Amino acid sequence: MNRMRASRIATAVAAAVVLPFALVACSDSGSDTKASSTPASEEAAAADKAPASEAMTPDQPFGPACAGVPKEGAGSFDGMAKDPVATAASNNPALSTLVAAVKQAGLVDTLNNARGITVFAPTNDAFAKIPKADLDKVLADKKKLTDILTYHVVGRNLTPQQLENGSFETLQKGKVTTRGSGQSYKVNDSASVVCGNVSTSNATVYIVDSVLMPQ
């Protein structure tokens, strides 16, 4: 009897000693599982975010006025990309005054045949800021009209990044200055880009809300 009681006591003591270590081991195993799952969940979250950031490419048009561009047809971004700049502008109703001025100055072929240019294109509302009598005088003076229109053209493609703090010679031989970042840019501190980085087959177009006047 004494031997059996001693055996039972020894077994109980051994169990009491082993059990805490077993619990600690289980606890450590759970901790490892949690630690290894946390990075996985963070990686999954990062993966979910990645497509959204990649979708915002710097090559896309930007600006509030871009929302008014047709989704399909010759006047859409895809349609304009297939035509030279003067033709592309003629398919955008918001640029009809500019197109009329380009025709009046005889610059359609000049702009359409140029390669790798940038055009700052004033909207109809931009021309409407000029008093009608003054605008009529400009339209009637071909040399002055040509000076103004060619002042809106730079002889190379400009990216949005180049507009952040730039100074560029125009076809009129004057200078335009640009500043800004992201999706907000100013030209000559007077005109805002309302729809920028628009591609045509031979030009990059930045639509602006004011007519640029050469010095």
N, CA and C atoms as a LAMMPS dump frame, in Angstrom:
ITEM: TIMESTEP
0
ITEM: NUMBER OF ATOMS
645
ITEM: BOX BOUNDS ff ff ff
-5.0000000000000000e+02 5.0000000000000000e+02
-5.0000000000000000e+02 5.0000000000000000e+02
-5.0000000000000000e+02 5.0000000000000000e+02
ITEM: ATOMS id mol type element x y z
1 1 1 N 0.821 -1.205 0
2 1 2 C 0 0 0
3 1 3 C 0.858 1.26 0
4 2 1 N 1.885 1.225 0.82
5 2 2 C 2.752 2.404 0.871
6 2 3 C 3.421 2.649 -0.486
7 3 1 N 3.82 1.483 -1.166
8 3 2 C 4.457 1.638 -2.487
9 3 3 C 3.48 2.217 -3.495
10 4 1 N 2.199 1.78 -3.465
11 4 2 C 1.195 2.281 -4.41
12 4 3 C 0.929 3.758 -4.157
13 5 1 N 0.826 4.146 -2.87
14 5 2 C 0.573 5.561 -2.553
15 5 3 C 1.741 6.425 -3.004
16 6 1 N 2.961 5.934 -2.794
17 6 2 C 4.141 6.694 -3.203
18 6 3 C 4.184 6.854 -4.708
19 7 1 N 3.75 5.776 -5.432
20 7 2 C 3.735 5.846 -6.899
21 7 3 C 2.74 6.87 -7.396
22 8 1 N 1.553 6.894 -6.745
23 8 2 C 0.522 7.861 -7.161
24 8 3 C 0.973 9.301 -6.9
25 9 1 N 1.627 9.496 -5.755
26 9 2 C 2.112 10.85 -5.413
27 9 3 C 3.155 11.306 -6.436
28 10 1 N 4.056 10.374 -6.806
29 10 2 C 5.09 10.726 -7.797
30 10 3 C 4.482 11.075 -9.133
31 11 1 N 3.432 10.323 -9.531
32 11 2 C 2.758 10.609 -10.809
33 11 3 C 2.094 11.971 -10.786
34 12 1 N 1.441 12.286 -9.675
35 12 2 C 0.759 13.591 -9.554
36 12 3 C 1.754 14.731 -9.614
37 13 1 N 2.897 14.542 -8.92
38 13 2 C 3.921 15.593 -8.922
39 13 3 C 4.463 15.81 -10.325
40 14 1 N 4.693 14.686 -11.043
41 14 2 C 5.208 14.802 -12.411
42 14 3 C 4.225 15.537 -13.309
43 15 1 N 2.925 15.217 -13.14
44 15 2 C 1.906 15.901 -13.947
45 15 3 C 1.861 17.387 -13.636
46 16 1 N 2.005 17.702 -12.332
47 16 2 C 1.969 19.108 -11.923
48 16 3 C 3.142 19.88 -12.502
49 17 1 N 4.271 19.193 -12.642
50 17 2 C 5.456 19.856 -13.196
51 17 3 C 5.341 20.007 -14.702
52 18 1 N 4.856 18.949 -15.397
53 18 2 C 4.793 18.949 -16.858
54 18 3 C 3.723 19.881 -17.391
55 19 1 N 2.561 19.959 -16.693
56 19 2 C 1.418 20.727 -17.207
57 19 3 C 1.737 22.198 -17.47
58 20 1 N 2.398 22.941 -16.532
59 20 2 C 2.716 24.35 -16.823
60 20 3 C 3.565 24.528 -18.061
61 21 1 N 4.537 23.598 -18.249
62 21 2 C 5.38 23.707 -19.442
63 21 3 C 4.573 23.474 -20.71
64 22 1 N 3.632 22.557 -20.617
65 22 2 C 2.773 22.287 -21.776
66 22 3 C 1.932 23.502 -22.116
67 23 1 N 1.39 24.17 -21.068
68 23 2 C 0.566 25.372 -21.293
69 23 3 C 1.4 26.497 -21.897
70 24 1 N 2.64 26.641 -21.371
71 24 2 C 3.526 27.682 -21.909
72 24 3 C 3.838 27.417 -23.367
73 25 1 N 4.08 26.151 -23.683
74 25 2 C 4.382 25.788 -25.071
75 25 3 C 3.21 26.096 -25.978
76 26 1 N 1.987 25.778 -25.529
77 26 2 C 0.79 26.094 -26.332
78 26 3 C 0.644 27.579 -26.521
79 27 1 N 0.907 28.312 -25.407
80 27 2 C 0.776 29.76 -25.493
81 27 3 C 1.781 30.337 -26.481
82 28 1 N 3.038 29.839 -26.443
83 28 2 C 4.064 30.317 -27.37
84 28 3 C 3.69 29.996 -28.8
85 29 1 N 3.111 28.818 -29.008
86 29 2 C 2.72 28.422 -30.362
87 29 3 C 1.657 29.345 -30.901
88 30 1 N 0.683 29.736 -30.058
89 30 2 C -0.381 30.66 -30.481
90 30 3 C 0.177 32.015 -30.804
91 31 1 N 1.183 32.442 -29.973
92 31 2 C 1.798 33.744 -30.203
93 31 3 C 2.517 33.778 -31.532
94 32 1 N 3.195 32.662 -31.863
95 32 2 C 3.906 32.596 -33.134
96 32 3 C 2.938 32.654 -34.293
97 33 1 N 1.791 31.961 -34.154
98 33 2 C 0.792 31.958 -35.217
99 33 3 C 0.262 33.345 -35.465
100 34 1 N -0.01 34.065 -34.355
101 34 2 C -0.534 35.418 -34.492
102 34 3 C 0.496 36.344 -35.13
103 35 1 N 1.757 36.185 -34.683
104 35 2 C 2.811 37.05 -35.222
105 35 3 C 3.005 36.818 -36.699
106 36 1 N 2.907 35.541 -37.121
107 36 2 C 3.116 35.253 -38.53
108 36 3 C 1.932 35.663 -39.378
109 37 1 N 0.719 35.701 -38.766
110 37 2 C -0.462 36.064 -39.546
111 37 3 C -0.582 37.563 -39.729
112 38 1 N -0.002 38.351 -38.806
113 38 2 C -0.125 39.805 -38.9
114 38 3 C 0.549 40.365 -40.145
115 39 1 N 1.795 39.992 -40.435
116 39 2 C 2.389 40.487 -41.688
117 39 3 C 1.615 40.047 -42.912
118 40 1 N 1.067 38.837 -42.87
119 40 2 C 0.303 38.349 -44.021
120 40 3 C -0.911 39.226 -44.262
121 41 1 N -1.59 39.601 -43.16
122 41 2 C -2.768 40.449 -43.325
123 41 3 C -2.371 41.83 -43.817
124 42 1 N -1.213 42.327 -43.325
125 42 2 C -0.755 43.634 -43.795
126 42 3 C -0.381 43.576 -45.265
127 43 1 N 0.249 42.471 -45.682
128 43 2 C 0.608 42.314 -47.093
129 43 3 C -0.634 42.243 -47.958
130 44 1 N -1.682 41.577 -47.45
131 44 2 C -2.931 41.488 -48.209
132 44 3 C -3.548 42.864 -48.368
133 45 1 N -3.499 43.655 -47.263
134 45 2 C -4.053 45.01 -47.35
135 45 3 C -3.268 45.857 -48.337
136 46 1 N -1.946 45.697 -48.304
137 46 2 C -1.113 46.444 -49.249
138 46 3 C -1.406 46.034 -50.676
139 47 1 N -1.639 44.741 -50.868
140 47 2 C -1.949 44.254 -52.215
141 47 3 C -3.27 44.808 -52.704
142 48 1 N -4.229 44.952 -51.779
143 48 2 C -5.521 45.52 -52.162
144 48 3 C -5.381 46.958 -52.599
145 49 1 N -4.445 47.682 -51.955
146 49 2 C -4.276 49.1 -52.283
147 49 3 C -3.471 49.304 -53.557
148 50 1 N -2.612 48.358 -53.887
149 50 2 C -1.693 48.533 -55.005
150 50 3 C -2.376 48.822 -56.325
151 51 1 N -3.446 48.083 -56.714
152 51 2 C -4.055 48.368 -58.012
153 51 3 C -4.595 49.781 -58.109
154 52 1 N -5.134 50.314 -56.994
155 52 2 C -5.702 51.666 -57.035
156 52 3 C -4.618 52.691 -57.315
157 53 1 N -3.453 52.538 -56.677
158 53 2 C -2.386 53.504 -56.901
159 53 3 C -1.813 53.367 -58.3
160 54 1 N -1.74 52.12 -58.794
161 54 2 C -1.198 51.919 -60.124
162 54 3 C -2.133 52.456 -61.197
163 55 1 N -3.458 52.517 -60.876
164 55 2 C -4.431 52.986 -61.857
165 55 3 C -4.268 54.469 -62.145
166 56 1 N -3.686 55.227 -61.19
167 56 2 C -3.505 56.66 -61.378
168 56 3 C -2.192 56.907 -62.096
169 57 1 N -2.212 56.846 -63.39
170 57 2 C -0.997 57.01 -64.174
171 57 3 C -0.803 58.474 -64.545
172 58 1 N 0.458 58.912 -64.658
173 58 2 C 0.735 60.309 -64.98
174 58 3 C 0.417 60.666 -66.418
175 59 1 N 0.119 59.664 -67.271
176 59 2 C -0.144 59.923 -68.679
177 59 3 C -1.587 60.312 -68.956
178 60 1 N -2.433 60.252 -67.968
179 60 2 C -3.846 60.519 -68.182
180 60 3 C -4.142 62.022 -68.146
181 61 1 N -5.169 62.461 -68.898
182 61 2 C -5.615 63.852 -68.777
183 61 3 C -6.117 64.128 -67.363
184 62 1 N -6.027 65.374 -66.938
185 62 2 C -6.461 65.73 -65.594
186 62 3 C -7.07 67.128 -65.609
187 63 1 N -7.867 67.418 -64.59
188 63 2 C -8.448 68.744 -64.443
189 63 3 C -9.964 68.705 -64.484
190 64 1 N -10.618 69.701 -63.877
191 64 2 C -12.077 69.701 -63.766
192 64 3 C -12.812 69.719 -65.101
193 65 1 N -12.262 70.395 -66.096
194 65 2 C -12.95 70.496 -67.389
195 65 3 C -12.891 69.195 -68.182
196 66 1 N -12.03 68.276 -67.779
197 66 2 C -11.938 66.995 -68.496
198 66 3 C -13.234 66.198 -68.394
199 67 1 N -14.015 66.459 -67.342
200 67 2 C -15.278 65.737 -67.171
201 67 3 C -16.263 66.043 -68.29
202 68 1 N -16.11 67.199 -68.935
203 68 2 C -17.018 67.581 -70.012
204 68 3 C -16.641 67.034 -71.37
205 69 1 N -15.524 66.34 -71.454
206 69 2 C -15.088 65.77 -72.733
207 69 3 C -15.915 64.522 -73.027
208 70 1 N -16.44 64.389 -74.255
209 70 2 C -17.257 63.207 -74.594
210 70 3 C -16.495 61.914 -74.348
211 71 1 N -17.235 60.877 -73.967
212 71 2 C -16.619 59.574 -73.702
213 71 3 C -16.301 58.822 -74.987
214 72 1 N -17.005 59.128 -76.045
215 72 2 C -16.806 58.411 -77.311
216 72 3 C -16.79 59.404 -78.471
217 73 1 N -16.315 58.935 -79.625
218 73 2 C -16.35 59.751 -80.835
219 73 3 C -15.089 60.563 -81.04
220 74 1 N -15.113 61.4 -82.076
221 74 2 C -13.932 62.177 -82.457
222 74 3 C -13.524 63.18 -81.391
223 75 1 N -14.493 63.646 -80.596
224 75 2 C -14.189 64.626 -79.554
225 75 3 C -13.752 64.023 -78.239
226 76 1 N -13.722 62.701 -78.132
227 76 2 C -13.264 62.035 -76.91
228 76 3 C -11.735 62.055 -76.848
229 77 1 N -11.192 61.688 -75.709
230 77 2 C -9.728 61.65 -75.586
231 77 3 C -9.123 60.658 -76.586
232 78 1 N -9.765 59.509 -76.74
233 78 2 C -9.265 58.525 -77.706
234 78 3 C -9.363 59.048 -79.134
235 79 1 N -10.462 59.759 -79.428
236 79 2 C -10.643 60.31 -80.767
237 79 3 C -9.637 61.398 -81.077
238 80 1 N -9.396 62.293 -80.114
239 80 2 C -8.441 63.382 -80.325
240 80 3 C -7.025 62.855 -80.502
241 81 1 N -6.714 61.75 -79.848
242 81 2 C -5.362 61.178 -79.954
243 81 3 C -5.045 60.708 -81.371
244 82 1 N -6.084 60.513 -82.185
245 82 2 C -5.876 60.027 -83.555
246 82 3 C -5.716 61.154 -84.566
247 83 1 N -6.073 62.391 -84.181
248 83 2 C -6.057 63.519 -85.118
249 83 3 C -4.966 64.522 -84.764
250 84 1 N -4.464 65.273 -85.756
251 84 2 C -3.535 66.368 -85.45
252 84 3 C -4.262 67.465 -84.684
253 85 1 N -3.516 68.336 -84.052
254 85 2 C -4.064 69.19 -83.005
255 85 3 C -5.18 70.128 -83.464
256 86 1 N -5.043 70.778 -84.616
257 86 2 C -6.097 71.696 -85.061
258 86 3 C -7.383 70.942 -85.369
259 87 1 N -7.249 69.778 -85.978
260 87 2 C -8.427 68.951 -86.267
261 87 3 C -9.052 68.449 -84.975
262 88 1 N -8.221 67.994 -84.039
263 88 2 C -8.728 67.51 -82.753
264 88 3 C -9.481 68.61 -82.017
265 89 1 N -8.935 69.836 -82.039
266 89 2 C -9.595 70.954 -81.365
267 89 3 C -10.947 71.267 -81.992
268 90 1 N -11.056 71.093 -83.297
269 90 2 C -12.317 71.384 -83.986
270 90 3 C -13.433 70.428 -83.565
271 91 1 N -13.068 69.301 -82.967
272 91 2 C -14.066 68.339 -82.498
273 91 3 C -14.466 68.565 -81.049
274 92 1 N -13.9 69.6 -80.435
275 92 2 C -14.229 69.942 -79.051
276 92 3 C -15.031 71.236 -79.039
277 93 1 N -16.33 71.197 -78.725
278 93 2 C -17.169 72.406 -78.771
279 93 3 C -16.659 73.528 -77.872
280 94 1 N -15.949 73.204 -76.804
281 94 2 C -15.454 74.228 -75.875
282 94 3 C -14.305 75.034 -76.461
283 95 1 N -13.778 74.607 -77.616
284 95 2 C -12.65 75.3 -78.248
285 95 3 C -13.033 75.912 -79.594
286 96 1 N -14.307 76.116 -79.832
287 96 2 C -14.759 76.585 -81.152
288 96 3 C -14.234 77.99 -81.482
289 97 1 N -14.134 78.877 -80.486
290 97 2 C -13.607 80.221 -80.748
291 97 3 C -12.132 80.148 -81.129
292 98 1 N -11.376 79.314 -80.437
293 98 2 C -9.967 79.127 -80.779
294 98 3 C -9.819 78.58 -82.187
295 99 1 N -10.629 77.605 -82.537
296 99 2 C -10.563 77.012 -83.87
297 99 3 C -10.869 78.062 -84.937
298 100 1 N -11.873 78.904 -84.688
299 100 2 C -12.218 79.972 -85.633
300 100 3 C -11.047 80.947 -85.791
301 101 1 N -10.377 81.254 -84.678
302 101 2 C -9.237 82.176 -84.73
303 101 3 C -8.068 81.556 -85.497
304 102 1 N -7.84 80.261 -85.289
305 102 2 C -6.762 79.562 -86.003
306 102 3 C -7.034 79.564 -87.507
307 103 1 N -8.269 79.354 -87.89
308 103 2 C -8.64 79.402 -89.309
309 103 3 C -8.459 80.807 -89.868
310 104 1 N -8.876 81.811 -89.078
311 104 2 C -8.763 83.203 -89.51
312 104 3 C -7.298 83.585 -89.751
313 105 1 N -6.41 83.061 -88.927
314 105 2 C -4.989 83.374 -89.065
315 105 3 C -4.291 82.489 -90.095
316 106 1 N -4.983 81.484 -90.619
317 106 2 C -4.384 80.591 -91.605
318 106 3 C -3.35 79.651 -91.007
319 107 1 N -3.587 79.221 -89.763
320 107 2 C -2.602 78.4 -89.058
321 107 3 C -2.984 76.922 -88.954
322 108 1 N -4.069 76.526 -89.589
323 108 2 C -4.526 75.142 -89.465
324 108 3 C -3.45 74.168 -89.94
325 109 1 N -2.939 74.382 -91.144
326 109 2 C -1.921 73.473 -91.682
327 109 3 C -0.617 73.554 -90.887
328 110 1 N -0.275 74.755 -90.442
329 110 2 C 0.953 74.914 -89.649
330 110 3 C 0.898 74.062 -88.389
331 111 1 N -0.218 74.114 -87.685
332 111 2 C -0.352 73.346 -86.446
333 111 3 C -0.508 71.854 -86.714
334 112 1 N -1.267 71.523 -87.737
335 112 2 C -1.487 70.1 -88.031
336 112 3 C -0.232 69.399 -88.54
337 113 1 N 0.653 70.147 -89.201
338 113 2 C 1.853 69.536 -89.766
339 113 3 C 3.053 69.568 -88.819
340 114 1 N 2.917 70.299 -87.715
341 114 2 C 4.01 70.357 -86.74
342 114 3 C 4.126 69.006 -86.028
343 115 1 N 5.267 68.761 -85.427
344 115 2 C 5.487 67.494 -84.729
345 115 3 C 6.026 67.762 -83.326
346 116 1 N 5.456 67.066 -82.345
347 116 2 C 5.962 67.145 -80.974
348 116 3 C 5.857 68.516 -80.358
349 117 1 N 4.685 69.15 -80.45
350 117 2 C 4.496 70.493 -79.9
351 117 3 C 3.565 70.433 -78.683
352 118 1 N 3.549 71.535 -77.953
353 118 2 C 2.596 71.708 -76.845
354 118 3 C 1.75 72.934 -77.139
355 119 1 N 0.45 72.796 -76.977
356 119 2 C -0.481 73.903 -77.225
357 119 3 C -1.248 74.217 -75.941
358 120 1 N -1.185 75.48 -75.52
359 120 2 C -2.033 75.972 -74.443
360 120 3 C -3.294 76.523 -75.115
361 121 1 N -4.396 75.808 -74.969
362 121 2 C -5.606 76.091 -75.751
363 121 3 C -6.655 76.803 -74.905
364 122 1 N -6.916 78.095 -75.171
365 122 2 C -7.935 78.815 -74.405
366 122 3 C -9.36 78.336 -74.767
367 123 1 N -10.191 78.23 -73.768
368 123 2 C -11.588 77.842 -73.986
369 123 3 C -12.385 79.013 -74.552
370 124 1 N -13.613 78.732 -74.952
371 124 2 C -14.525 79.804 -75.387
372 124 3 C -14.716 80.833 -74.28
373 125 1 N -14.831 80.354 -73.034
374 125 2 C -15.004 81.267 -71.898
375 125 3 C -13.78 82.154 -71.713
376 126 1 N -12.6 81.629 -72.046
377 126 2 C -11.382 82.436 -71.95
378 126 3 C -11.442 83.61 -72.933
379 127 1 N -11.855 83.334 -74.161
380 127 2 C -11.995 84.416 -75.147
381 127 3 C -13.101 85.387 -74.755
382 128 1 N -14.131 84.882 -74.068
383 128 2 C -15.255 85.739 -73.659
384 128 3 C -14.839 86.763 -72.607
385 129 1 N -13.706 86.538 -71.945
386 129 2 C -13.213 87.513 -70.968
387 129 3 C -12.693 88.78 -71.659
388 130 1 N -12.348 88.669 -72.929
389 130 2 C -11.858 89.832 -73.69
390 130 3 C -13.056 90.633 -74.184
391 131 1 N -13.098 91.945 -73.959
392 131 2 C -14.208 92.75 -74.468
393 131 3 C -14.402 92.519 -75.963
394 132 1 N -15.65 92.411 -76.382
395 132 2 C -15.956 92.051 -77.767
396 132 3 C -15.284 92.973 -78.775
397 133 1 N -15.282 94.275 -78.509
398 133 2 C -14.673 95.229 -79.443
399 133 3 C -13.176 94.945 -79.606
400 134 1 N -12.511 94.624 -78.492
401 134 2 C -11.077 94.32 -78.553
402 134 3 C -10.831 93.008 -79.291
403 135 1 N -11.682 92.007 -79.041
404 135 2 C -11.533 90.721 -79.708
405 135 3 C -11.75 90.854 -81.213
406 136 1 N -12.75 91.648 -81.578
407 136 2 C -13.012 91.857 -83.008
408 136 3 C -11.818 92.514 -83.702
409 137 1 N -11.166 93.446 -83.006
410 137 2 C -9.997 94.111 -83.579
411 137 3 C -8.855 93.113 -83.793
412 138 1 N -8.67 92.233 -82.819
413 138 2 C -7.611 91.229 -82.929
414 138 3 C -7.906 90.278 -84.086
415 139 1 N -9.146 89.834 -84.189
416 139 2 C -9.517 88.903 -85.253
417 139 3 C -9.354 89.538 -86.639
418 140 1 N -9.489 90.85 -86.686
419 140 2 C -9.361 91.547 -87.969
420 140 3 C -7.906 91.861 -88.33
421 141 1 N -7.005 91.715 -87.362
422 141 2 C -5.586 92.017 -87.589
423 141 3 C -4.832 90.683 -87.63
424 142 1 N -4.567 90.199 -88.845
425 142 2 C -3.993 88.862 -88.997
426 142 3 C -2.629 88.735 -88.33
427 143 1 N -1.798 89.756 -88.442
428 143 2 C -0.464 89.676 -87.843
429 143 3 C -0.56 89.592 -86.327
430 144 1 N -1.373 90.434 -85.722
431 144 2 C -1.51 90.416 -84.261
432 144 3 C -2.148 89.108 -83.8
433 145 1 N -3.143 88.649 -84.561
434 145 2 C -3.804 87.388 -84.224
435 145 3 C -2.805 86.235 -84.283
436 146 1 N -1.95 86.248 -85.309
437 146 2 C -0.943 85.198 -85.447
438 146 3 C 0.049 85.239 -84.291
439 147 1 N 0.447 86.449 -83.89
440 147 2 C 1.359 86.591 -82.751
441 147 3 C 0.754 85.983 -81.486
442 148 1 N -0.518 86.279 -81.254
443 148 2 C -1.179 85.778 -80.038
444 148 3 C -1.311 84.26 -80.078
445 149 1 N -1.746 83.73 -81.217
446 149 2 C -1.963 82.283 -81.306
447 149 3 C -0.653 81.494 -81.228
448 150 1 N 0.384 81.968 -81.899
449 150 2 C 1.659 81.24 -81.853
450 150 3 C 2.347 81.386 -80.5
451 151 1 N 1.935 82.406 -79.735
452 151 2 C 2.442 82.546 -78.361
453 151 3 C 1.916 81.417 -77.47
454 152 1 N 0.851 80.763 -77.897
455 152 2 C 0.27 79.654 -77.129
456 152 3 C 0.897 78.308 -77.478
457 153 1 N 1.918 78.312 -78.329
458 153 2 C 2.5 77.049 -78.812
459 153 3 C 3.984 76.981 -78.453
460 154 1 N 4.378 75.877 -77.831
461 154 2 C 5.785 75.598 -77.521
462 154 3 C 6.245 74.486 -78.453
463 155 1 N 7.442 74.596 -78.966
464 155 2 C 7.92 73.686 -80.007
465 155 3 C 8.37 72.318 -79.544
466 156 1 N 7.932 71.871 -78.386
467 156 2 C 8.234 70.514 -77.915
468 156 3 C 7.161 70.045 -76.954
469 157 1 N 7.083 68.743 -76.781
470 157 2 C 6.11 68.179 -75.851
471 157 3 C 6.523 68.475 -74.417
472 158 1 N 5.58 68.95 -73.62
473 158 2 C 5.838 69.236 -72.209
474 158 3 C 4.992 68.325 -71.336
475 159 1 N 5.64 67.664 -70.394
476 159 2 C 4.925 66.823 -69.429
477 159 3 C 4.441 67.687 -68.265
478 160 1 N 3.479 67.202 -67.489
479 160 2 C 3.054 67.957 -66.298
480 160 3 C 4.221 68.253 -65.357
481 161 1 N 5.149 67.317 -65.222
482 161 2 C 6.29 67.536 -64.336
483 161 3 C 7.14 68.725 -64.8
484 162 1 N 7.241 68.914 -66.107
485 162 2 C 8.022 70.046 -66.629
486 162 3 C 7.323 71.378 -66.38
487 163 1 N 6.015 71.335 -66.132
488 163 2 C 5.271 72.572 -65.874
489 163 3 C 5.402 73.03 -64.428
490 164 1 N 5.977 72.213 -63.568
491 164 2 C 6.008 72.54 -62.139
492 164 3 C 6.727 73.857 -61.868
493 165 1 N 7.764 74.11 -62.604
494 165 2 C 8.483 75.385 -62.474
495 165 3 C 9.281 75.594 -63.754
496 166 1 N 8.586 76.078 -64.791
497 166 2 C 9.219 76.122 -66.096
498 166 3 C 9.143 77.467 -66.791
499 167 1 N 10.018 77.632 -67.771
500 167 2 C 10.011 78.796 -68.65
501 167 3 C 10.345 78.278 -70.045
502 168 1 N 9.472 78.573 -71.024
503 168 2 C 9.605 77.949 -72.334
504 168 3 C 9.43 78.983 -73.442
505 169 1 N 10.25 78.84 -74.465
506 169 2 C 10.122 79.718 -75.627
507 169 3 C 8.97 79.231 -76.498
508 170 1 N 8.179 80.158 -77
509 170 2 C 7.039 79.822 -77.848
510 170 3 C 7.393 80.014 -79.326
511 171 1 N 6.503 79.589 -80.184
512 171 2 C 6.721 79.785 -81.614
513 171 3 C 6.731 81.266 -81.979
514 172 1 N 6.121 82.083 -81.15
515 172 2 C 6.107 83.526 -81.372
516 172 3 C 7.429 84.164 -80.92
517 173 1 N 8.305 83.343 -80.3
518 173 2 C 9.622 83.743 -79.787
519 173 3 C 9.558 84.417 -78.428
520 174 1 N 8.372 84.526 -77.87
521 174 2 C 8.255 85.016 -76.502
522 174 3 C 8.422 83.862 -75.519
523 175 1 N 8.268 84.172 -74.226
524 175 2 C 8.41 83.168 -73.172
525 175 3 C 7.102 83.016 -72.407
526 176 1 N 6.774 81.763 -72.093
527 176 2 C 5.69 81.499 -71.148
528 176 3 C 6.3 80.847 -69.916
529 177 1 N 5.768 81.173 -68.755
530 177 2 C 6.229 80.561 -67.517
531 177 3 C 5.101 79.707 -66.941
532 178 1 N 5.486 78.655 -66.278
533 178 2 C 4.503 77.748 -65.686
534 178 3 C 4.927 77.403 -64.266
535 179 1 N 3.946 77.099 -63.443
536 179 2 C 4.231 76.637 -62.084
537 179 3 C 3.052 75.82 -61.59
538 180 1 N 3.299 75.002 -60.583
539 180 2 C 2.233 74.189 -60.004
540 180 3 C 2.719 72.796 -59.676
541 181 1 N 1.772 71.924 -59.368
542 181 2 C 2.097 70.531 -59.064
543 181 3 C 0.809 69.722 -59.082
544 182 1 N 0.976 68.403 -59.105
545 182 2 C -0.19 67.52 -59.059
546 182 3 C -1.109 67.739 -60.236
547 183 1 N -2.301 68.277 -59.953
548 183 2 C -3.266 68.566 -61.006
549 183 3 C -3.632 70.049 -61.041
550 184 1 N -2.767 70.887 -60.493
551 184 2 C -3.022 72.326 -60.444
552 184 3 C -1.824 73.085 -61.009
553 185 1 N -2.053 73.77 -62.146
554 185 2 C -0.963 74.489 -62.805
555 185 3 C -1.434 75.852 -63.295
556 186 1 N -0.507 76.81 -63.268
557 186 2 C -0.75 78.153 -63.769
558 186 3 C 0.22 78.438 -64.915
559 187 1 N -0.252 79.202 -65.891
560 187 2 C 0.589 79.656 -66.991
561 187 3 C 0.643 81.179 -66.927
562 188 1 N 1.849 81.719 -66.877
563 188 2 C 2.052 83.17 -66.745
564 188 3 C 1.338 83.765 -65.526
565 189 1 N 1.082 82.936 -64.522
566 189 2 C 0.401 83.365 -63.288
567 189 3 C -0.987 83.937 -63.546
568 190 1 N -1.504 83.776 -64.768
569 190 2 C -2.812 84.368 -65.079
570 190 3 C -3.835 83.338 -65.557
571 191 1 N -3.367 82.268 -66.159
572 191 2 C -4.27 81.261 -66.716
573 191 3 C -4.102 79.944 -65.964
574 192 1 N -5.216 79.311 -65.65
575 192 2 C -5.19 78.013 -64.981
576 192 3 C -5.44 76.903 -65.994
577 193 1 N -4.73 75.805 -65.836
578 193 2 C -4.981 74.626 -66.666
579 193 3 C -6.242 73.949 -66.146
580 194 1 N -7.264 73.854 -66.999
581 194 2 C -8.535 73.253 -66.572
582 194 3 C -8.709 71.83 -67.084
583 195 1 N -7.934 71.463 -68.098
584 195 2 C -7.89 70.075 -68.563
585 195 3 C -6.537 69.886 -69.237
586 196 1 N -5.652 69.175 -68.568
587 196 2 C -4.28 69.096 -69.053
588 196 3 C -3.855 67.719 -69.493
589 197 1 N -2.716 67.688 -70.185
590 197 2 C -2.098 66.447 -70.63
591 197 3 C -2.98 65.679 -71.614
592 198 1 N -3.632 66.418 -72.505
593 198 2 C -4.484 65.818 -73.539
594 198 3 C -3.611 65.538 -74.763
595 199 1 N -3.652 64.324 -75.242
596 199 2 C -2.805 63.945 -76.383
597 199 3 C -3.563 64.038 -77.697
598 200 1 N -2.905 64.602 -78.721
599 200 2 C -3.358 64.474 -80.097
600 200 3 C -2.248 63.733 -80.84
601 201 1 N -2.428 63.493 -82.127
602 201 2 C -1.426 62.701 -82.839
603 201 3 C -0.088 63.418 -82.964
604 202 1 N -0.088 64.744 -82.788
605 202 2 C 1.176 65.477 -82.947
606 202 3 C 1.453 66.49 -81.841
607 203 1 N 0.636 66.483 -80.786
608 203 2 C 0.805 67.525 -79.771
609 203 3 C 0.288 67.077 -78.409
610 204 1 N 0.755 67.796 -77.395
611 204 2 C 0.182 67.701 -76.051
612 204 3 C -0.567 68.996 -75.799
613 205 1 N -1.796 68.899 -75.339
614 205 2 C -2.656 70.076 -75.172
615 205 3 C -2.961 70.294 -73.692
616 206 1 N -2.828 71.559 -73.27
617 206 2 C -3.259 71.989 -71.943
618 206 3 C -4.326 73.057 -72.155
619 207 1 N -5.56 72.727 -71.839
620 207 2 C -6.665 73.67 -72.018
621 207 3 C -6.66 74.654 -70.853
622 208 1 N -6.678 75.951 -71.164
623 208 2 C -6.558 76.992 -70.131
624 208 3 C -7.783 77.904 -70.122
625 209 1 N -7.969 78.603 -68.987
626 209 2 C -9.179 79.404 -68.814
627 209 3 C -8.984 80.888 -69.123
628 210 1 N -7.821 81.258 -69.646
629 210 2 C -7.569 82.655 -70.029
630 210 3 C -6.679 82.68 -71.274
631 211 1 N -6.856 83.698 -72.095
632 211 2 C -6.007 83.877 -73.275
633 211 3 C -4.665 84.457 -72.83
634 212 1 N -3.586 83.88 -73.313
635 212 2 C -2.242 84.352 -72.978
636 212 3 C -1.851 85.475 -73.927
637 213 1 N -1.362 86.571 -73.386
638 213 2 C -0.971 87.71 -74.212
639 213 3 C 0.534 87.899 -74.199
640 214 1 N 1.168 87.914 -75.388
641 214 2 C 2.619 88.125 -75.433
642 214 3 C 2.997 89.519 -74.956
643 215 1 N 4.197 89.639 -74.422
644 215 2 C 4.689 90.945 -73.958
645 215 3 C 4.908 91.876 -75.147
